[in-house]
């Protein structure tokens, strides 16, 4: 693992004489050296979980003095300035996780023998490494600690289980009294807020309130301002929303409704302005697997893995920041034009299509007809302006296409 701190890069490595230990480099041979041999001899302390903290490095180790002892450490790049912050776990590892800096303190999740896994913070000193609050007040049974720590409006937000087994959204200003459950979104069970992301001065996430299913929620940090943002799959059916993240002026997420299978969507913060990002062609019910949900950005393009076509399986796809709705759709199986359309939509197909359906972006069916030839002219003059989903249903597959009505 590697981590840049100011003009130095810390990394875990071995020179063959020591085990896997903490090293640092400034990019030169003379400036590359072993910081500290934490686990003496050829054995390894295995530094990991690196996070920059002002001009220092916060990290964990696996072993010390021959014992498994995963605790928080800090380093300024010198041997004397590299030390364990605190033995939080006592005889057992505290396994710190989710290092997140807020102002001049680093927050993290850690497990102690007395309180279980709770929210902690450090100012870089042993005496300044303290538990923020005992949220799960039933002894040391808090195995499910703070997760998805994120900074928003100079406070820390996270998901946490309380003493009633409610997994909800919490906020902390770094004090015990200022660490609170924002809202009990699902009073009957657990809303399990996930994929927390800051966008347009609000916090967006996926949650299940027990009424609408797992949909897009938003919060301004107050109880009244924490509310359902979008019911992607209207009613009691879940939109199965996941992977909410902000990028280049848009909020992206994965979800589905009764018409569109799991796909990428985007919104500009107005719940009335939501657009699905469909590929040119898709015949797979669930093209976005949980095993391939990482999104990587490069030069204004988002890359991800998906299986839109059953015949080719999982492949690399990209989303470019362009208006894909302003072009006619031309693919090997279909030619669909003009798009955008004002009155007549022409469809030429090289395969047999049995049924044609058109849905609004909210999932309402607005048009349906049987197809009896390879060329069709569809009168859409009675439709309102907006974005629609065209479904072409064949014997073995359904193909989705996005069209614009002007």
C-alpha positions in Angstrom: 0.0 0.0 0.0 1.1 3.6 -0.7 0.1 7.0 0.5 1.4 10.5 -0.3 1.8 12.9 2.6 2.9 16.3 1.4 6.2 15.7 -0.5 6.8 12.2 0.7 5.3 8.8 -0.1 4.9 6.2 2.5 4.7 2.5 1.5 4.9 -1.0 3.0 7.9 -3.0 1.8 10.9 -5.2 2.7 14.6 -5.1 1.9 15.1 -8.8 2.6 16.6 -8.2 6.0 13.5 -7.0 7.8 9.9 -8.1 7.3 7.2 -6.1 5.7 7.6 -2.7 7.4 7.0 1.1 6.9 9.1 2.9 4.4 9.2 6.4 3.0 10.6 8.0 -0.1 11.0 11.5 -1.6 11.6 10.1 -5.0 15.4 9.8 -4.7 17.6 6.9 -3.7 19.1 8.7 -0.7 15.6 9.8 0.4 14.2 6.2 0.4 14.6 4.5 3.7 13.0 2.2 6.4 11.1 4.4 8.8 10.9 1.9 11.6 11.4 -1.8 12.1 8.2 -2.2 14.2 8.3 -6.0 14.4 12.0 -6.8 15.0 13.9 -9.4 13.0 12.7 -10.9 9.8 9.1 -10.8 10.9 6.5 -8.3 9.6 4.3 -5.7 11.3 2.6 -5.4 7.9 1.5 -1.7 7.9 -1.8 -1.1 6.1 -4.9 1.1 6.0 -2.8 4.2 5.2 -4.4 7.7 5.5 -2.8 11.1 5.3 -3.4 13.2 8.4 -2.1 16.8 7.9 1.7 16.3 7.6 1.7 12.8 9.1 0.5 9.3 8.3 -2.1 7.3 10.2 -2.0 3.6 9.7 -2.6 0.1 11.3 -0.2 -2.8 11.9 -1.0 -6.5 12.1 1.8 -7.7 14.4 3.9 -6.4 17.3 6.1 -8.4 19.6 4.9 -11.6 18.0 1.3 -10.9 18.8 -1.6 -10.0 16.5 -2.4 -6.5 17.6 -4.1 -4.3 15.1 -4.1 -0.8 16.5 -3.7 2.8 15.2 -0.3 4.2 14.6 1.1 7.5 13.4 4.3 8.5 11.7 6.0 11.8 10.7 8.6 9.8 8.6 11.1 9.5 11.4 11.8 6.5 13.7 11.1 8.5 16.9 8.0 10.1 15.4 6.5 6.7 14.6 4.5 5.2 17.4 1.3 3.6 18.5 -1.4 6.1 19.3 -3.3 4.0 21.8 -3.9 0.4 22.8 -7.7 0.6 22.3 -8.5 -3.1 22.2 -6.5 -4.1 25.3 -5.7 -7.8 24.9 -7.5 -7.9 21.6 -7.1 -5.9 18.3 -9.3 -2.8 18.0 -9.0 -3.0 14.1 -9.4 0.7 13.4 -11.3 1.4 10.1 -12.9 4.2 8.1 -10.2 6.9 8.8 -11.8 10.2 8.0 -10.3 13.7 8.8 -12.5 16.5 10.0 -10.7 19.7 10.8 -7.7 18.9 12.9 -8.9 15.5 14.1 -9.0 12.0 12.5 -12.2 10.0 13.1 -12.4 6.3 12.9 -14.3 3.1 14.0 -12.6 0.9 16.6 -13.5 -1.9 19.0 -12.6 -1.8 22.7 -13.1 -4.6 25.2 -15.4 -2.4 27.3 -17.6 -0.7 24.7 -17.4 -2.8 21.5 -17.1 -1.0 18.1 -17.8 2.7 18.4 -16.8 6.1 17.0 -13.3 7.3 18.0 -11.1 10.3 17.2 -7.5 11.4 17.6 -5.5 14.6 17.4 -2.3 12.7 16.8 -1.5 12.1 20.5 -2.1 9.3 22.9 -4.1 11.5 25.3 -6.1 13.0 22.4 -7.2 9.5 21.1 -10.6 9.1 22.7 -14.0 7.5 22.1 -16.5 10.1 20.9 -19.7 8.4 22.3 -20.9 5.0 23.4 -23.8 4.7 20.9 -24.5 1.1 21.4 -25.0 1.2 25.2 -25.5 -2.5 25.8 -21.9 -3.3 26.9 -19.3 -4.5 24.4 -21.7 -6.2 22.0 -21.4 -3.4 19.4 -19.9 -5.5 16.6 -21.6 -3.3 14.0 -19.8 0.0 14.3 -19.8 3.3 12.4 -19.5 2.9 8.6 -19.3 5.1 5.5 -17.9 8.1 7.4 -18.2 11.2 5.3 -17.7 15.0 6.0 -20.6 17.3 5.2 -21.1 20.9 6.3 -18.2 20.6 8.9 -19.7 17.6 10.6 -19.2 13.9 10.3 -22.0 11.6 9.0 -22.1 7.9 9.2 -24.3 4.7 9.4 -24.6 3.1 12.8 -26.5 0.6 14.8 -27.9 1.7 18.2 -29.0 -0.2 21.3 -32.4 -1.0 19.7 -30.7 -2.6 16.6 -31.8 0.3 14.4 -29.2 0.9 11.6 -29.8 4.6 10.7 -28.1 7.8 9.7 -26.0 9.6 12.5 -24.2 12.9 12.7 -21.3 14.1 15.0 -19.7 17.4 15.7 -17.0 15.6 17.6 -18.7 15.9 21.0 -20.7 13.3 22.9 -23.8 15.5 23.1 -23.4 16.5 19.4 -23.4 12.9 18.2 -27.0 12.1 17.3 -29.3 9.9 15.2 -30.6 12.4 12.6 -33.8 10.5 11.9 -35.3 7.0 12.4 -36.1 6.5 8.8 -37.5 3.0 9.2 -39.1 2.8 12.7 -40.1 -0.9 12.2 -36.7 -2.3 11.2 -33.6 -0.8 9.6 -33.3 1.8 6.8 -29.6 0.9 6.4 -28.4 4.1 4.7 -25.8 3.3 2.1 -23.6 5.0 -0.5 -23.5 8.4 1.2 -22.5 11.2 -1.2 -22.4 15.0 -0.9 -24.0 16.8 -3.8 -25.4 20.3 -4.2 -24.9 21.1 -0.5 -27.0 18.0 0.6 -26.2 14.5 1.6 -27.7 11.8 -0.7 -27.9 8.1 0.0 -29.9 4.9 -0.6 -32.3 3.9 2.2 -35.4 1.7 2.8 -38.1 3.3 5.0 -40.3 0.2 4.9 -42.9 1.9 2.8 -41.4 2.7 -0.6 -38.5 0.2 -0.6 -34.9 1.2 -1.2 -34.9 4.6 -2.9 -32.9 7.8 -3.1 -33.0 9.9 0.0 -31.5 13.4 0.8 -30.6 15.2 4.0 -29.6 18.8 4.9 -28.4 17.5 8.3 -31.8 18.1 10.1 -34.5 15.7 10.9 -37.1 17.6 8.9 -34.7 18.0 6.0 -34.0 14.2 5.8 -36.6 12.9 3.4 -37.3 10.8 0.4 -35.8 12.5 -2.7 -37.0 10.1 -5.4 -39.3 7.1 -5.5 -37.7 5.6 -8.6 -40.0 2.6 -8.6 -43.3 4.2 -7.5 -45.3 2.7 -4.7 -44.3 -0.2 -2.5 -42.0 -1.8 -5.1 -38.3 -1.1 -4.4 -36.1 0.8 -6.8 -33.2 -1.1 -5.4 -31.1 2.0 -5.5 -27.3 1.7 -4.9 -24.0 3.4 -5.9 -25.1 7.0 -5.4 -22.2 9.3 -6.2 -21.7 12.9 -7.4 -19.7 13.6 -10.5 -19.3 16.6 -12.8 -22.5 18.4 -11.8 -24.7 15.3 -11.6 -25.8 12.8 -9.0 -25.5 9.3 -10.4 -27.0 6.1 -9.1 -28.1 2.6 -10.1 -31.7 1.5 -9.8 -34.7 0.1 -11.6 -38.5 0.5 -12.0 -41.2 -1.7 -13.4 -40.1 -0.8 -16.9 -36.3 -0.5 -16.8 -34.1 -3.1 -15.3 -31.1 -2.2 -13.1 -29.3 0.7 -14.9 -27.5 3.9 -14.4 -29.5 7.0 -13.8 -28.6 10.7 -13.2 -30.3 13.7 -11.7 -29.4 17.4 -11.3 -30.9 17.7 -7.8 -34.5 18.3 -9.1 -36.4 15.1 -8.5 -38.5 16.0 -11.6 -35.4 15.9 -13.7 -34.2 12.3 -13.7 -32.8 10.6 -16.7 -31.9 6.9 -17.3 -28.6 6.1 -19.0 -29.3 3.2 -21.3 -26.9 1.6 -23.6 -27.7 1.4 -27.3 -28.9 -2.2 -26.8 -29.6 -4.5 -23.8 -31.2 -7.9 -23.4 -30.0 -8.7 -19.9 -32.4 -8.3 -16.9 -29.6 -7.5 -14.5 -26.6 -6.1 -16.4 -25.0 -4.4 -13.3 -23.7 -7.1 -11.0 -22.7 -6.4 -7.4 -19.4 -8.0 -8.2 -18.5 -5.2 -10.7 -19.7 -1.9 -9.2 -16.5 0.0 -9.1 -16.6 3.2 -11.3 -13.3 4.8 -12.4 -13.1 8.3 -13.9 -10.5 9.3 -16.5 -10.4 12.5 -18.6 -14.1 13.2 -18.0 -15.3 9.7 -18.8 -16.7 7.2 -16.3 -15.7 3.5 -16.9 -17.5 0.5 -15.4 -18.1 -3.2 -16.0 -21.5 -4.5 -17.2 -23.2 -7.3 -19.0 -25.8 -5.5 -21.2 -25.6 -8.3 -23.9 -26.0 -11.9 -22.7 -24.1 -13.1 -25.8 -20.9 -11.3 -24.8 -21.1 -11.3 -21.0 -19.3 -8.7 -18.8 -17.3 -6.1 -20.7 -15.9 -2.6 -20.2 -18.4 0.3 -20.8 -18.1 4.1 -20.5 -20.4 7.0 -19.8 -19.3 10.2 -21.5 -20.6 13.6 -20.4 -22.5 14.2 -23.6 -26.2 14.4 -24.6 -26.8 10.9 -26.0 -30.5 11.7 -26.6 -29.9 14.0 -29.6 -28.9 11.3 -32.1 -30.7 8.7 -34.1 -30.2 5.2 -32.8 -28.4 3.0 -35.4 -27.3 -0.5 -34.3 -27.0 -3.8 -36.1 -30.5 -5.0 -35.2 -32.4 -1.7 -35.4 -32.5 1.7 -37.0 -34.7 4.1 -35.0 -35.2 7.6 -36.3 -35.6 10.5 -36.0 -34.5 10.9 -32.4 -35.6 13.4 -31.0 -39.0 12.8 -32.7 -41.9 15.2 -33.2 -44.6 13.0 -34.7 -43.6 9.8 -36.6 -41.0 7.5 -35.2 -39.6 5.0 -37.8 -38.3 1.6 -36.8 -36.5 -0.7 -39.1 -35.6 -4.1 -37.7 -33.5 -7.0 -38.9 -35.1 -9.4 -36.4 -38.8 -10.2 -35.6 -40.4 -8.0 -33.0 -43.6 -9.2 -31.5 -44.7 -6.2 -29.4 -43.7 -2.6 -29.2 -44.1 -0.7 -25.9 -43.4 2.9 -24.9 -43.1 4.0 -21.2 -42.7 7.3 -19.5 -39.5 7.8 -17.4 -41.6 7.1 -14.3 -42.7 3.7 -15.7 -46.2 4.5 -17.0 -47.1 2.7 -20.2 -48.2 5.3 -22.7 -48.3 3.2 -25.9 -48.4 -0.4 -27.0 -49.0 -2.2 -30.3 -48.3 -5.5 -31.9 -45.6 -5.6 -34.6 -46.2 -7.7 -37.7 -43.4 -6.6 -40.0 -39.8 -5.4 -39.9 -40.6 -1.8 -40.6 -42.9 0.3 -38.4 -44.1 3.9 -38.4 -45.3 4.9 -34.9 -47.5 8.1 -34.5 -46.3 9.8 -31.3 -47.9 13.2 -31.9 -50.3 12.7 -29.0 -47.4 12.3 -26.5 -46.2 15.2 -24.3 -42.7 16.4 -24.7 -40.1 14.5 -22.6 -38.0 11.4 -22.3 -39.5 7.9 -23.0 -38.3 4.3 -23.0 -39.0 2.2 -26.1 -39.2 -1.5 -25.5 -39.0 -3.8 -28.5 -40.0 -7.3 -27.4 -38.9 -10.3 -29.5 -39.3 -14.0 -29.0 -36.3 -14.4 -26.7 -35.2 -10.9 -25.7 -36.4 -7.4 -24.9 -34.4 -4.4 -26.2 -34.6 -1.0 -24.4 -34.0 2.3 -26.2 -34.3 5.9 -25.0 -36.2 8.4 -27.2 -37.0 12.1 -26.9 -40.3 13.6 -27.9 -40.1 17.2 -28.9 
